[in-house]
Amino acid sequence: MASFLEIHDCRTGRSRLVHQTAALIEAPNWSPDGRFLIFNGGGLIYRLDLEEGATPQRIDTGFAVNCNNDHGISPDGRWLAISDKTETGKSCIYILPIEGGVPRRVTQNVPSWWHGWSPDGRRLAYTALRDGAFAIHTIGVEGGAETRVSDGTGHNDGPDYSPDGQWIWFNSSRGGTMQLWRIRTDGSDLQQMSNDKRVNWFPHPAPDGHCVLYLSYAPGVEGHPRDHEVELRLMDMDGGNCRTAVALFGGQGSINVPCWAPDSSAFAYVRYSRDSASEKGG
């Protein structure tokens, strides 16, 4: 198989390749200073500086060597949240310095999959399986008690904060088909934001608040598999003006986590070769 890490320029509508590998890589994050991308591969986390000729460098994650594709950088650029199962056997959220170091455990309950960092850097949003239900939770960066934001109706996943910190966007099958929703951070004012026949996952509001990027599958697709013809779509923050930015062969691993450039002019994603083996990512 082959993985292609690309950057899409929203102003020109063009994408450019920044890294290609025969290995499976997933889920690019963009650093707040705009200088590098982070992605996972083979249970490890890598940094790719955005300068000509740069090659990926492994970030030291200590004992955590089973990282999945749910990771992200704090708003101040100092910390990295990862989801790893080495210690517990199930996905657990940790925080470590962006340059690498010993992970500090945040969630005591598992499984937990990180997806978003609040704009003030104080809380994490994540998907958690509790009592047989997938719901959206938040927790302080120092750990402690978790707060369930959504109920467990349907499958709820992919939470990410709006740039003003007032909303958490996520995807949910509570209406039957997987669609995009948003909810206040206190769990009030639930609103459905997409309502079409396609299967929509992983909404990521742009840092400037002008639109939301999401992953869209053809009607009838179950879950969020890799190795599918998919679209990376944009919608306005009110749910209108949905349009396709990129059509690609991808899915799981393409944009699981926040991937916008800090100035909202571009986003990073991964596409896959059409002869790739259909392995399950994190």
PyRosetta script that sets phi, psi and omega in degrees:
from pyrosetta import init, pose_from_sequence

init()
pose = pose_from_sequence("MASFLEIHDCRTGRSRLVHQTAALIEAPNWSPDGRFLIFNGGGLIYRLDLEEGATPQRIDTGFAVNCNNDHGISPDGRWLAISDKTETGKSCIYILPIEGGVPRRVTQNVPSWWHGWSPDGRRLAYTALRDGAFAIHTIGVEGGAETRVSDGTGHNDGPDYSPDGQWIWFNSSRGGTMQLWRIRTDGSDLQQMSNDKRVNWFPHPAPDGHCVLYLSYAPGVEGHPRDHEVELRLMDMDGGNCRTAVALFGGQGSINVPCWAPDSSAFAYVRYSRDSASEKGG")
pose.set_psi(1, 170.2)
pose.set_omega(1, 175.3)
pose.set_phi(2, -143.2)
pose.set_psi(2, 146.3)
pose.set_omega(2, 177.6)
pose.set_phi(3, -118.5)
pose.set_psi(3, 140.3)
pose.set_omega(3, -178.2)
pose.set_phi(4, -126.0)
pose.set_psi(4, 112.1)
pose.set_omega(4, 178.2)
pose.set_phi(5, -89.4)
pose.set_psi(5, 120.0)
pose.set_omega(5, -173.1)
pose.set_phi(6, -129.8)
pose.set_psi(6, 160.0)
pose.set_omega(6, 176.2)
pose.set_phi(7, -121.6)
pose.set_psi(7, 128.0)
pose.set_omega(7, 178.4)
pose.set_phi(8, -103.0)
pose.set_psi(8, 124.2)
pose.set_omega(8, 178.2)
pose.set_phi(9, -89.4)
pose.set_psi(9, 114.0)
pose.set_omega(9, -176.0)
pose.set_phi(10, -70.2)
pose.set_psi(10, -21.8)
pose.set_omega(10, -179.1)
pose.set_phi(11, -77.7)
pose.set_psi(11, -40.2)
pose.set_omega(11, -178.5)
pose.set_phi(12, -96.3)
pose.set_psi(12, -18.2)
pose.set_omega(12, -175.9)
pose.set_phi(13, 75.5)
pose.set_psi(13, 14.7)
pose.set_omega(13, -178.7)
pose.set_phi(14, -111.8)
pose.set_psi(14, 152.0)
pose.set_omega(14, 177.2)
pose.set_phi(15, -114.7)
pose.set_psi(15, 149.9)
pose.set_omega(15, 176.2)
pose.set_phi(16, -131.5)
pose.set_psi(16, 145.3)
pose.set_omega(16, 179.9)
pose.set_phi(17, -82.0)
pose.set_psi(17, 130.3)
pose.set_omega(17, 177.1)
pose.set_phi(18, -115.1)
pose.set_psi(18, -17.0)
pose.set_omega(18, 177.1)
pose.set_phi(19, -161.6)
pose.set_psi(19, 138.5)
pose.set_omega(19, 177.7)
pose.set_phi(20, -131.9)
pose.set_psi(20, 138.9)
pose.set_omega(20, -179.5)
pose.set_phi(21, -149.6)
pose.set_psi(21, 152.7)
pose.set_omega(21, 175.2)
pose.set_phi(22, -78.2)
pose.set_psi(22, -9.6)
pose.set_omega(22, -179.6)
pose.set_phi(23, -90.0)
pose.set_psi(23, 164.8)
pose.set_omega(23, 173.6)
pose.set_phi(24, -80.5)
pose.set_psi(24, 119.3)
pose.set_omega(24, 171.1)
pose.set_phi(25, -124.1)
pose.set_psi(25, 158.3)
pose.set_omega(25, -173.0)
pose.set_phi(26, -148.3)
pose.set_psi(26, 160.6)
pose.set_omega(26, 158.4)
pose.set_phi(27, 55.8)
pose.set_psi(27, 70.4)
pose.set_omega(27, 177.9)
pose.set_phi(28, -72.5)
pose.set_psi(28, 138.9)
pose.set_omega(28, 166.8)
pose.set_phi(29, -110.4)
pose.set_psi(29, 151.2)
pose.set_omega(29, 176.7)
pose.set_phi(30, -109.2)
pose.set_psi(30, 131.2)
pose.set_omega(30, -179.0)
pose.set_phi(31, -66.8)
pose.set_psi(31, 147.5)
pose.set_omega(31, -179.5)
pose.set_phi(32, -60.3)
pose.set_psi(32, -24.5)
pose.set_omega(32, 177.4)
pose.set_phi(33, -88.5)
pose.set_psi(33, -0.8)
pose.set_omega(33, 176.3)
pose.set_phi(34, 77.2)
pose.set_psi(34, 7.2)
pose.set_omega(34, -171.0)
pose.set_phi(35, -91.0)
pose.set_psi(35, -21.7)
pose.set_omega(35, -175.2)
pose.set_phi(36, -153.0)
pose.set_psi(36, 164.6)
pose.set_omega(36, 173.7)
pose.set_phi(37, -113.0)
pose.set_psi(37, 154.4)
pose.set_omega(37, 173.1)
pose.set_phi(38, -123.7)
pose.set_psi(38, 141.1)
pose.set_omega(38, 176.5)
pose.set_phi(39, -148.8)
pose.set_psi(39, 168.1)
pose.set_omega(39, 177.7)
pose.set_phi(40, -112.9)
pose.set_psi(40, 155.3)
pose.set_omega(40, 176.0)
pose.set_phi(41, -167.1)
pose.set_psi(41, 131.3)
pose.set_omega(41, 178.2)
pose.set_phi(42, 60.4)
pose.set_psi(42, 30.7)
pose.set_omega(42, 179.4)
pose.set_phi(43, 83.5)
pose.set_psi(43, 0.0)
pose.set_omega(43, -177.1)
pose.set_phi(44, -115.7)
pose.set_psi(44, 166.6)
pose.set_omega(44, -180.0)
pose.set_phi(45, -114.8)
pose.set_psi(45, 136.6)
pose.set_omega(45, -177.4)
pose.set_phi(46, -126.3)
pose.set_psi(46, 151.8)
pose.set_omega(46, 174.6)
pose.set_phi(47, -113.6)
pose.set_psi(47, 135.0)
pose.set_omega(47, 175.5)
pose.set_phi(48, -123.9)
pose.set_psi(48, 110.1)
pose.set_omega(48, 176.4)
pose.set_phi(49, -68.8)
pose.set_psi(49, 140.4)
pose.set_omega(49, -177.3)
pose.set_phi(50, -90.7)
pose.set_psi(50, 64.5)
pose.set_omega(50, 175.5)
pose.set_phi(51, -135.4)
pose.set_psi(51, 149.6)
pose.set_omega(51, -174.8)
pose.set_phi(52, -58.6)
pose.set_psi(52, 130.4)
pose.set_omega(52, 177.6)
pose.set_phi(53, 86.4)
pose.set_psi(53, -1.0)
pose.set_omega(53, -179.0)
pose.set_phi(54, -69.5)
pose.set_psi(54, 147.3)
pose.set_omega(54, 175.6)
pose.set_phi(55, -120.1)
pose.set_psi(55, 151.7)
pose.set_omega(55, -178.8)
pose.set_phi(56, -61.0)
pose.set_psi(56, 140.5)
pose.set_omega(56, 177.2)
pose.set_phi(57, -120.6)
pose.set_psi(57, 131.6)
pose.set_omega(57, 179.9)
pose.set_phi(58, -68.4)
pose.set_psi(58, 136.9)
pose.set_omega(58, 171.6)
pose.set_phi(59, -91.9)
pose.set_psi(59, 130.0)
pose.set_omega(59, -179.8)
pose.set_phi(60, -70.3)
pose.set_psi(60, 112.0)
pose.set_omega(60, 177.7)
pose.set_phi(61, -108.0)
pose.set_psi(61, 21.9)
pose.set_omega(61, 175.6)
pose.set_phi(62, 60.6)
pose.set_psi(62, -130.6)
pose.set_omega(62, -177.9)
pose.set_phi(63, -71.5)
pose.set_psi(63, -16.4)
pose.set_omega(63, -174.2)
pose.set_phi(64, -80.7)
pose.set_psi(64, 94.7)
pose.set_omega(64, -176.4)
pose.set_phi(65, -121.4)
pose.set_psi(65, 17.8)
pose.set_omega(65, 174.7)
pose.set_phi(66, -127.5)
pose.set_psi(66, 48.0)
pose.set_omega(66, -179.2)
pose.set_phi(67, -73.0)
pose.set_psi(67, 139.1)
pose.set_omega(67, 175.5)
pose.set_phi(68, -101.1)
pose.set_psi(68, -164.2)
pose.set_omega(68, -173.1)
pose.set_phi(69, -92.0)
pose.set_psi(69, 30.4)
pose.set_omega(69, 178.5)
pose.set_phi(70, -119.8)
pose.set_psi(70, 88.6)
pose.set_omega(70, -174.8)
pose.set_phi(71, -148.6)
pose.set_psi(71, 158.9)
pose.set_omega(71, 179.3)
pose.set_phi(72, -172.5)
pose.set_psi(72, 163.9)
pose.set_omega(72, -172.7)
pose.set_phi(73, -101.7)
pose.set_psi(73, 140.0)
pose.set_omega(73, 179.1)
pose.set_phi(74, -64.8)
pose.set_psi(74, 155.3)
pose.set_omega(74, -178.5)
pose.set_phi(75, -58.0)
pose.set_psi(75, -29.7)
pose.set_omega(75, 178.7)
pose.set_phi(76, -87.4)
pose.set_psi(76, -0.3)
pose.set_omega(76, 176.1)
pose.set_phi(77, 77.7)
pose.set_psi(77, 5.9)
pose.set_omega(77, -174.4)
pose.set_phi(78, -91.9)
pose.set_psi(78, -21.7)
pose.set_omega(78, -170.0)
pose.set_phi(79, -130.0)
pose.set_psi(79, 155.3)
pose.set_omega(79, 178.0)
pose.set_phi(80, -124.8)
pose.set_psi(80, 125.6)
pose.set_omega(80, 172.3)
pose.set_phi(81, -94.7)
pose.set_psi(81, 134.2)
pose.set_omega(81, 178.2)
pose.set_phi(82, -129.7)
pose.set_psi(82, 159.9)
pose.set_omega(82, 172.6)
pose.set_phi(83, -119.9)
pose.set_psi(83, 122.1)
pose.set_omega(83, -170.9)
pose.set_phi(84, -145.1)
pose.set_psi(84, 147.3)
pose.set_omega(84, -177.5)
pose.set_phi(85, -112.6)
pose.set_psi(85, 8.3)
pose.set_omega(85, -175.5)
pose.set_phi(86, -58.3)
pose.set_psi(86, -46.5)
pose.set_omega(86, -173.1)
pose.set_phi(87, -78.2)
pose.set_psi(87, -36.9)
pose.set_omega(87, -170.3)
pose.set_phi(88, -110.8)
pose.set_psi(88, -15.2)
pose.set_omega(88, -174.3)
pose.set_phi(89, 84.7)
pose.set_psi(89, -11.0)
pose.set_omega(89, 175.9)
pose.set_phi(90, -134.2)
pose.set_psi(90, 156.4)
pose.set_omega(90, -175.3)
pose.set_phi(91, -58.2)
pose.set_psi(91, 128.6)
pose.set_omega(91, -178.1)
pose.set_phi(92, -134.9)
pose.set_psi(92, 146.6)
pose.set_omega(92, -176.3)
pose.set_phi(93, -95.7)
pose.set_psi(93, 134.2)
pose.set_omega(93, 178.6)
pose.set_phi(94, -131.5)
pose.set_psi(94, 160.2)
pose.set_omega(94, 172.8)
pose.set_phi(95, -126.2)
pose.set_psi(95, 139.5)
pose.set_omega(95, 176.8)
pose.set_phi(96, -145.1)
pose.set_psi(96, 162.9)
pose.set_omega(96, 177.6)
pose.set_phi(97, -60.3)
pose.set_psi(97, 146.9)
pose.set_omega(97, -176.3)
pose.set_phi(98, -60.7)
pose.set_psi(98, -29.7)
pose.set_omega(98, 179.2)
pose.set_phi(99, -81.8)
pose.set_psi(99, -3.5)
pose.set_omega(99, -180.0)
pose.set_phi(100, 109.3)
pose.set_psi(100, 160.2)
pose.set_omega(100, -179.4)
pose.set_phi(101, 155.1)
pose.set_psi(101, -164.8)
pose.set_omega(101, -178.0)
pose.set_phi(102, -81.9)
pose.set_psi(102, 123.1)
pose.set_omega(102, 179.5)
pose.set_phi(103, -67.3)
pose.set_psi(103, 140.1)
pose.set_omega(103, 174.7)
pose.set_phi(104, -106.7)
pose.set_psi(104, 125.0)
pose.set_omega(104, -176.3)
pose.set_phi(105, -70.4)
pose.set_psi(105, 135.3)
pose.set_omega(105, 179.7)
pose.set_phi(106, -107.8)
pose.set_psi(106, -49.9)
pose.set_omega(106, -177.9)
pose.set_phi(107, -94.4)
pose.set_psi(107, 125.7)
pose.set_omega(107, 174.9)
pose.set_phi(108, -83.2)
pose.set_psi(108, -30.2)
pose.set_omega(108, 179.0)
pose.set_phi(109, -88.5)
pose.set_psi(109, 139.7)
pose.set_omega(109, 178.9)
pose.set_phi(110, -132.7)
pose.set_psi(110, 157.8)
pose.set_omega(110, -1.3)
pose.set_phi(111, -80.4)
pose.set_psi(111, 149.3)
pose.set_omega(111, 177.5)
pose.set_phi(112, -139.0)
pose.set_psi(112, 133.0)
pose.set_omega(112, -178.2)
pose.set_phi(113, -122.1)
pose.set_psi(113, 114.6)
pose.set_omega(113, -179.1)
pose.set_phi(114, -64.4)
pose.set_psi(114, 146.3)
pose.set_omega(114, 174.2)
pose.set_phi(115, -144.1)
pose.set_psi(115, -24.2)
pose.set_omega(115, -176.5)
pose.set_phi(116, -152.0)
pose.set_psi(116, 151.4)
pose.set_omega(116, 178.1)
pose.set_phi(117, -116.9)
pose.set_psi(117, 129.3)
pose.set_omega(117, -180.0)
pose.set_phi(118, -62.7)
pose.set_psi(118, 148.8)
pose.set_omega(118, -177.0)
pose.set_phi(119, -58.2)
pose.set_psi(119, -28.1)
pose.set_omega(119, 178.3)
pose.set_phi(120, -85.7)
pose.set_psi(120, -0.4)
pose.set_omega(120, 176.5)
pose.set_phi(121, 76.8)
pose.set_psi(121, 8.5)
pose.set_omega(121, -173.4)
pose.set_phi(122, -94.4)
pose.set_psi(122, -22.6)
pose.set_omega(122, -174.9)
pose.set_phi(123, -135.0)
pose.set_psi(123, 156.4)
pose.set_omega(123, 176.4)
pose.set_phi(124, -115.0)
pose.set_psi(124, 141.6)
pose.set_omega(124, 173.3)
pose.set_phi(125, -108.5)
pose.set_psi(125, 140.2)
pose.set_omega(125, -175.8)
pose.set_phi(126, -156.0)
pose.set_psi(126, 163.1)
pose.set_omega(126, 172.9)
pose.set_phi(127, -94.5)
pose.set_psi(127, 136.3)
pose.set_omega(127, -179.7)
pose.set_phi(128, -138.0)
pose.set_psi(128, 142.1)
pose.set_omega(128, 173.8)
pose.set_phi(129, -97.9)
pose.set_psi(129, 110.7)
pose.set_omega(129, -179.3)
pose.set_phi(130, -131.2)
pose.set_psi(130, 127.7)
pose.set_omega(130, 178.1)
pose.set_phi(131, 53.1)
pose.set_psi(131, 39.3)
pose.set_omega(131, 175.6)
pose.set_phi(132, 81.1)
pose.set_psi(132, 5.3)
pose.set_omega(132, -176.8)
pose.set_phi(133, -124.7)
pose.set_psi(133, 139.2)
pose.set_omega(133, 174.7)
pose.set_phi(134, -90.7)
pose.set_psi(134, 115.0)
pose.set_omega(134, -178.7)
pose.set_phi(135, -133.1)
pose.set_psi(135, 166.5)
pose.set_omega(135, 179.6)
pose.set_phi(136, -91.8)
pose.set_psi(136, 131.1)
pose.set_omega(136, -179.9)
pose.set_phi(137, -128.5)
pose.set_psi(137, 161.8)
pose.set_omega(137, 169.2)
pose.set_phi(138, -132.1)
pose.set_psi(138, 159.9)
pose.set_omega(138, 178.8)
pose.set_phi(139, -155.2)
pose.set_psi(139, 151.2)
pose.set_omega(139, 175.3)
pose.set_phi(140, -68.4)
pose.set_psi(140, 152.9)
pose.set_omega(140, -177.6)
pose.set_phi(141, -64.6)
pose.set_psi(141, -19.4)
pose.set_omega(141, 176.9)
pose.set_phi(142, -87.5)
pose.set_psi(142, -1.4)
pose.set_omega(142, -178.8)
pose.set_phi(143, 93.8)
pose.set_psi(143, -151.0)
pose.set_omega(143, -178.0)
pose.set_phi(144, 96.4)
pose.set_psi(144, -154.8)
pose.set_omega(144, -177.6)
pose.set_phi(145, -73.4)
pose.set_psi(145, 139.0)
pose.set_omega(145, 175.9)
pose.set_phi(146, -90.4)
pose.set_psi(146, 152.0)
pose.set_omega(146, 179.3)
pose.set_phi(147, -114.9)
pose.set_psi(147, 124.2)
pose.set_omega(147, 176.3)
pose.set_phi(148, -83.9)
pose.set_psi(148, 123.2)
pose.set_omega(148, -176.7)
pose.set_phi(149, -93.2)
pose.set_psi(149, -44.6)
pose.set_omega(149, 178.2)
pose.set_phi(150, -103.7)
pose.set_psi(150, 160.5)
pose.set_omega(150, 171.0)
pose.set_phi(151, -80.7)
pose.set_psi(151, -179.6)
pose.set_omega(151, -174.9)
pose.set_phi(152, -96.5)
pose.set_psi(152, 22.2)
pose.set_omega(152, 178.3)
pose.set_phi(153, -70.2)
pose.set_psi(153, 123.1)
pose.set_omega(153, -177.1)
pose.set_phi(154, 69.7)
pose.set_psi(154, -163.6)
pose.set_omega(154, 176.1)
pose.set_phi(155, -103.4)
pose.set_psi(155, 120.5)
pose.set_omega(155, -178.4)
pose.set_phi(156, -112.9)
pose.set_psi(156, 133.1)
pose.set_omega(156, -169.6)
pose.set_phi(157, -156.6)
pose.set_psi(157, 170.6)
pose.set_omega(157, 168.6)
pose.set_phi(158, 63.8)
pose.set_psi(158, 40.5)
pose.set_omega(158, -176.4)
pose.set_phi(159, -71.4)
pose.set_psi(159, 140.6)
pose.set_omega(159, 175.7)
pose.set_phi(160, -148.3)
pose.set_psi(160, 139.8)
pose.set_omega(160, -176.9)
pose.set_phi(161, -76.8)
pose.set_psi(161, 146.9)
pose.set_omega(161, 166.8)
pose.set_phi(162, -71.8)
pose.set_psi(162, 154.5)
pose.set_omega(162, -175.8)
pose.set_phi(163, -64.0)
pose.set_psi(163, -20.6)
pose.set_omega(163, 176.0)
pose.set_phi(164, -86.7)
pose.set_psi(164, -2.3)
pose.set_omega(164, 177.4)
pose.set_phi(165, 74.8)
pose.set_psi(165, 7.0)
pose.set_omega(165, -175.8)
pose.set_phi(166, -89.6)
pose.set_psi(166, -23.4)
pose.set_omega(166, -174.4)
pose.set_phi(167, -127.5)
pose.set_psi(167, 153.9)
pose.set_omega(167, 165.5)
pose.set_phi(168, -117.6)
pose.set_psi(168, 118.6)
pose.set_omega(168, 173.8)
pose.set_phi(169, -86.8)
pose.set_psi(169, 146.5)
pose.set_omega(169, 178.2)
pose.set_phi(170, -160.5)
pose.set_psi(170, 172.9)
pose.set_omega(170, 173.9)
pose.set_phi(171, -112.1)
pose.set_psi(171, 147.1)
pose.set_omega(171, -176.0)
pose.set_phi(172, -151.1)
pose.set_psi(172, 145.1)
pose.set_omega(172, 175.5)
pose.set_phi(173, -98.3)
pose.set_psi(173, 17.6)
pose.set_omega(173, -175.4)
pose.set_phi(174, -60.5)
pose.set_psi(174, -22.7)
pose.set_omega(174, 178.4)
pose.set_phi(175, -97.5)
pose.set_psi(175, 4.1)
pose.set_omega(175, -178.4)
pose.set_phi(176, 117.6)
pose.set_psi(176, -72.0)
pose.set_omega(176, 176.9)
pose.set_phi(177, -88.9)
pose.set_psi(177, 145.6)
pose.set_omega(177, 178.2)
pose.set_phi(178, -65.1)
pose.set_psi(178, 119.2)
pose.set_omega(178, -179.0)
pose.set_phi(179, -133.9)
pose.set_psi(179, 174.2)
pose.set_omega(179, -178.8)
pose.set_phi(180, -94.9)
pose.set_psi(180, 139.8)
pose.set_omega(180, -179.4)
pose.set_phi(181, -136.4)
pose.set_psi(181, 166.0)
pose.set_omega(181, 168.2)
pose.set_phi(182, -140.9)
pose.set_psi(182, 156.2)
pose.set_omega(182, -176.4)
pose.set_phi(183, -149.0)
pose.set_psi(183, 147.1)
pose.set_omega(183, 175.1)
pose.set_phi(184, -62.9)
pose.set_psi(184, 153.4)
pose.set_omega(184, -176.2)
pose.set_phi(185, -64.7)
pose.set_psi(185, -17.0)
pose.set_omega(185, 176.5)
pose.set_phi(186, -91.8)
pose.set_psi(186, 5.6)
pose.set_omega(186, 177.6)
pose.set_phi(187, 89.5)
pose.set_psi(187, 7.8)
pose.set_omega(187, -179.6)
pose.set_phi(188, -100.3)
pose.set_psi(188, 168.1)
pose.set_omega(188, 170.7)
pose.set_phi(189, 56.8)
pose.set_psi(189, 53.6)
pose.set_omega(189, 176.4)
pose.set_phi(190, -66.2)
pose.set_psi(190, 131.3)
pose.set_omega(190, -177.9)
pose.set_phi(191, -135.3)
pose.set_psi(191, 134.2)
pose.set_omega(191, 174.2)
pose.set_phi(192, -84.6)
pose.set_psi(192, 130.0)
pose.set_omega(192, -172.9)
pose.set_phi(193, -110.0)
pose.set_psi(193, -19.5)
pose.set_omega(193, 172.4)
pose.set_phi(194, -129.9)
pose.set_psi(194, 149.0)
pose.set_omega(194, -178.5)
pose.set_phi(195, -156.1)
pose.set_psi(195, 77.2)
pose.set_omega(195, 179.2)
pose.set_phi(196, -135.5)
pose.set_psi(196, -172.9)
pose.set_omega(196, -177.0)
pose.set_phi(197, -85.6)
pose.set_psi(197, -9.5)
pose.set_omega(197, -179.4)
pose.set_phi(198, -80.1)
pose.set_psi(198, 168.9)
pose.set_omega(198, -178.3)
pose.set_phi(199, -107.4)
pose.set_psi(199, 110.6)
pose.set_omega(199, -167.1)
pose.set_phi(200, -112.9)
pose.set_psi(200, 132.4)
pose.set_omega(200, -175.1)
pose.set_phi(201, -135.0)
pose.set_psi(201, 161.3)
pose.set_omega(201, 164.5)
pose.set_phi(202, 53.5)
pose.set_psi(202, 66.8)
pose.set_omega(202, 176.8)
pose.set_phi(203, -75.7)
pose.set_psi(203, 134.3)
pose.set_omega(203, 179.2)
pose.set_phi(204, -130.0)
pose.set_psi(204, 103.1)
pose.set_omega(204, 176.6)
pose.set_phi(205, -62.5)
pose.set_psi(205, 139.0)
pose.set_omega(205, 177.2)
pose.set_phi(206, -67.2)
pose.set_psi(206, 147.7)
pose.set_omega(206, -178.8)
pose.set_phi(207, -56.7)
pose.set_psi(207, -29.7)
pose.set_omega(207, 179.3)
pose.set_phi(208, -89.5)
pose.set_psi(208, 1.2)
pose.set_omega(208, 174.7)
pose.set_phi(209, 75.5)
pose.set_psi(209, 16.8)
pose.set_omega(209, -175.7)
pose.set_phi(210, -88.9)
pose.set_psi(210, -20.9)
pose.set_omega(210, -178.5)
pose.set_phi(211, -164.7)
pose.set_psi(211, 175.3)
pose.set_omega(211, 178.8)
pose.set_phi(212, -125.4)
pose.set_psi(212, 132.1)
pose.set_omega(212, 174.6)
pose.set_phi(213, -95.7)
pose.set_psi(213, 139.1)
pose.set_omega(213, 177.0)
pose.set_phi(214, -151.2)
pose.set_psi(214, 164.8)
pose.set_omega(214, -179.8)
pose.set_phi(215, -98.7)
pose.set_psi(215, 129.1)
pose.set_omega(215, -174.9)
pose.set_phi(216, -126.9)
pose.set_psi(216, 123.3)
pose.set_omega(216, 176.5)
pose.set_phi(217, -98.5)
pose.set_psi(217, 162.4)
pose.set_omega(217, 174.7)
pose.set_phi(218, -66.1)
pose.set_psi(218, 156.0)
pose.set_omega(218, 178.0)
pose.set_phi(219, -54.7)
pose.set_psi(219, 140.6)
pose.set_omega(219, 175.3)
pose.set_phi(220, 92.4)
pose.set_psi(220, -11.1)
pose.set_omega(220, 178.5)
pose.set_phi(221, -69.5)
pose.set_psi(221, 135.7)
pose.set_omega(221, 179.5)
pose.set_phi(222, -102.7)
pose.set_psi(222, 138.2)
pose.set_omega(222, -179.6)
pose.set_phi(223, 70.7)
pose.set_psi(223, -153.6)
pose.set_omega(223, 177.1)
pose.set_phi(224, -133.1)
pose.set_psi(224, 68.1)
pose.set_omega(224, -175.8)
pose.set_phi(225, -72.6)
pose.set_psi(225, 160.9)
pose.set_omega(225, 169.0)
pose.set_phi(226, -88.0)
pose.set_psi(226, 174.9)
pose.set_omega(226, 175.7)
pose.set_phi(227, 62.6)
pose.set_psi(227, 50.6)
pose.set_omega(227, 175.6)
pose.set_phi(228, -134.8)
pose.set_psi(228, 154.9)
pose.set_omega(228, 168.8)
pose.set_phi(229, -74.3)
pose.set_psi(229, 117.3)
pose.set_omega(229, -175.8)
pose.set_phi(230, -132.2)
pose.set_psi(230, 173.0)
pose.set_omega(230, 175.2)
pose.set_phi(231, -129.4)
pose.set_psi(231, 140.3)
pose.set_omega(231, 167.5)
pose.set_phi(232, -96.1)
pose.set_psi(232, 116.1)
pose.set_omega(232, -172.7)
pose.set_phi(233, -114.1)
pose.set_psi(233, 159.1)
pose.set_omega(233, 174.6)
pose.set_phi(234, -120.6)
pose.set_psi(234, 144.0)
pose.set_omega(234, 170.9)
pose.set_phi(235, -137.2)
pose.set_psi(235, 153.6)
pose.set_omega(235, 174.4)
pose.set_phi(236, -67.2)
pose.set_psi(236, 162.2)
pose.set_omega(236, -175.7)
pose.set_phi(237, -65.2)
pose.set_psi(237, -17.4)
pose.set_omega(237, 176.7)
pose.set_phi(238, -91.1)
pose.set_psi(238, 4.3)
pose.set_omega(238, 178.8)
pose.set_phi(239, 92.4)
pose.set_psi(239, -3.1)
pose.set_omega(239, -178.5)
pose.set_phi(240, -96.0)
pose.set_psi(240, 178.3)
pose.set_omega(240, 174.6)
pose.set_phi(241, 55.5)
pose.set_psi(241, 50.0)
pose.set_omega(241, 177.5)
pose.set_phi(242, -72.8)
pose.set_psi(242, 133.3)
pose.set_omega(242, -179.5)
pose.set_phi(243, -149.2)
pose.set_psi(243, 154.4)
pose.set_omega(243, -178.7)
pose.set_phi(244, -87.4)
pose.set_psi(244, 127.0)
pose.set_omega(244, 175.7)
pose.set_phi(245, -92.5)
pose.set_psi(245, -45.5)
pose.set_omega(245, -177.5)
pose.set_phi(246, -142.3)
pose.set_psi(246, 132.9)
pose.set_omega(246, 168.5)
pose.set_phi(247, -104.9)
pose.set_psi(247, 133.3)
pose.set_omega(247, -172.9)
pose.set_phi(248, -155.9)
pose.set_psi(248, 170.4)
pose.set_omega(248, 171.6)
pose.set_phi(249, -96.7)
pose.set_psi(249, 109.8)
pose.set_omega(249, -174.6)
pose.set_phi(250, -170.5)
pose.set_psi(250, -130.8)
pose.set_omega(250, -178.3)
pose.set_phi(251, 121.8)
pose.set_psi(251, -119.2)
pose.set_omega(251, 176.1)
pose.set_phi(252, -54.7)
pose.set_psi(252, 125.7)
pose.set_omega(252, 179.9)
pose.set_phi(253, 97.9)
pose.set_psi(253, -14.7)
pose.set_omega(253, -176.1)
pose.set_phi(254, -73.7)
pose.set_psi(254, -52.3)
pose.set_omega(254, 178.6)
pose.set_phi(255, -144.8)
pose.set_psi(255, 48.5)
pose.set_omega(255, -178.0)
pose.set_phi(256, -60.0)
pose.set_psi(256, -28.1)
pose.set_omega(256, -172.0)
pose.set_phi(257, -128.8)
pose.set_psi(257, 169.4)
pose.set_omega(257, -179.6)
pose.set_phi(258, -53.3)
pose.set_psi(258, 131.1)
pose.set_omega(258, -170.8)
pose.set_phi(259, -139.2)
pose.set_psi(259, 13.2)
pose.set_omega(259, -179.3)
pose.set_phi(260, -76.0)
pose.set_psi(260, 146.2)
pose.set_omega(260, 165.8)
pose.set_phi(261, -64.6)
pose.set_psi(261, 148.7)
pose.set_omega(261, -176.3)
pose.set_phi(262, -60.6)
pose.set_psi(262, -25.2)
pose.set_omega(262, 178.3)
pose.set_phi(263, -94.0)
pose.set_psi(263, 6.3)
pose.set_omega(263, 176.6)
pose.set_phi(264, 66.5)
pose.set_psi(264, 14.0)
pose.set_omega(264, -178.5)
pose.set_phi(265, -85.0)
pose.set_psi(265, -15.1)
pose.set_omega(265, -173.9)
pose.set_phi(266, -156.5)
pose.set_psi(266, 165.7)
pose.set_omega(266, 172.8)
pose.set_phi(267, -141.3)
pose.set_psi(267, 156.0)
pose.set_omega(267, 179.3)
pose.set_phi(268, -104.0)
pose.set_psi(268, 150.6)
pose.set_omega(268, 179.1)
pose.set_phi(269, -157.3)
pose.set_psi(269, 168.0)
pose.set_omega(269, 176.0)
pose.set_phi(270, -120.8)
pose.set_psi(270, 131.7)
pose.set_omega(270, 169.2)
pose.set_phi(271, -113.9)
pose.set_psi(271, 164.4)
pose.set_omega(271, -175.1)
pose.set_phi(272, -126.6)
pose.set_psi(272, 156.2)
pose.set_omega(272, 176.2)
pose.set_phi(273, -70.7)
pose.set_psi(273, 149.8)
pose.set_omega(273, -176.3)
pose.set_phi(274, -73.4)
pose.set_psi(274, -9.8)
pose.set_omega(274, 176.4)
pose.set_phi(275, -99.6)
pose.set_psi(275, 13.5)
pose.set_omega(275, -177.1)
pose.set_phi(276, -70.2)
pose.set_psi(276, 146.3)
pose.set_omega(276, 175.4)
pose.set_phi(277, -71.1)
pose.set_psi(277, 143.0)
pose.set_omega(277, -176.9)
pose.set_phi(278, -87.0)
pose.set_psi(278, 76.5)
pose.set_omega(278, 176.9)
pose.set_phi(279, -86.3)
pose.set_psi(279, 154.8)
pose.set_omega(279, 177.4)
pose.set_phi(280, -88.8)
pose.set_psi(280, 127.0)
pose.set_omega(280, 175.8)
pose.set_phi(281, -85.1)
pose.set_psi(281, -172.2)
pose.set_omega(281, -178.6)
pose.set_phi(282, -79.7)
pose.dump_pdb("model.pdb")
